[in-house]
């Protein structure tokens, strides 16, 4: 059974809770590759920012550590970067935020077979034997919390449309949790759910389609704050006044500010900070410098953000 640590918050990760010793010796130098998506929307912008901050902070603190950050605009590019990190950069540790789950599983498995220690972040692989450790936000809560909130806000009845992210294990977890809650509310109907790739423009197009096809919608589960922006733009352009709630996700500073200000349709959000990439890099680097391993799984909780507690989730100087 996997060892699961449910941290009290992202700050707990920085304590570097470690498992049993690994194959690396404590006096080995560590060359750690970081493979992440490009900043193609707000959340990945935060991922890139936090990854580079981790590189700067950790290389300064540890002279025997070198961190190499690679960003990719798609799965094939990320797979090629993994080959380069192994053959050119000679990494002995990898932290990867996979662009996609299925298509990156085999390339990551090949890296692990070369003796590289692998930590997978957020978007899990389809075969967990390809990794040594997994660090992520609580994707079950990310889907469950919005469903519970919408069910209560709609008094157990109404029409919902949903937007999903990119086909990944984490998106499947969120969707299963969301629909699992709503099975208890037979008078709430999910009219449709389509992928919008965690992208504002794609979400705008998907929402335009929903608004054309469905004459009455009570709420939207956008499942991401960037997608929620695209959804709102489509609703505004269509001049629709039937939609009561748009629920995004991840706690971006813009959406949290909307919650704080009492925006008509943005009444709540759910936390899911991109800072976990920083924590994953820090944990992995410091473990390998000691010759240690991480626990198999580390999960960072997601919580409901409302007007009452929004201030503690609002960071106006952050990139996301």
HELIX and SHEET records of a PDB file:
HELIX    1   1 UNK A   10  UNK A   13  1                                   4    
HELIX    2   2 UNK A   42  UNK A   61  1                                  20    
HELIX    3   3 UNK A   75  UNK A   87  1                                  13    
HELIX    4   4 UNK A  102  UNK A  113  1                                  12    
HELIX    5   5 UNK A  128  UNK A  130  5                                   3    
HELIX    6   6 UNK A  139  UNK A  153  1                                  15    
HELIX    7   7 UNK A  169  UNK A  182  1                                  14    
HELIX    8   8 UNK A  200  UNK A  213  1                                  14    
HELIX    9   9 UNK A  225  UNK A  238  1                                  14    
HELIX   10  10 UNK A  253  UNK A  261  1                                   9    
HELIX   11  11 UNK A  276  UNK A  290  1                                  15    
HELIX   12  12 UNK A  310  UNK A  313  5                                   4    
SHEET    1   A 7 UNK A   4  UNK A   7  0                                        
SHEET    2   A 7 UNK A 297  UNK A 300  1                                        
SHEET    3   A 7 UNK A 133  UNK A 137  1                                        
SHEET    4   A 7 UNK A 117  UNK A 121  1                                        
SHEET    5   A 7 UNK A  93  UNK A  96  1                                        
SHEET    6   A 7 UNK A  30  UNK A  37  1                                        
SHEET    7   A 7 UNK A  65  UNK A  72  1                                        
SHEET    1   B 2 UNK A  18  UNK A  21  0                                        
SHEET    2   B 2 UNK A 292  UNK A 294 -1                                        
SHEET    1   C 4 UNK A 188  UNK A 195  0                                        
SHEET    2   C 4 UNK A 158  UNK A 164  1                                        
SHEET    3   C 4 UNK A 219  UNK A 221  1                                        
SHEET    4   C 4 UNK A 245  UNK A 247  1                                        
SHEET    1   D 2 UNK A 269  UNK A 270  0                                        
SHEET    2   D 2 UNK A 304  UNK A 305 -1                                        
END                                                                             
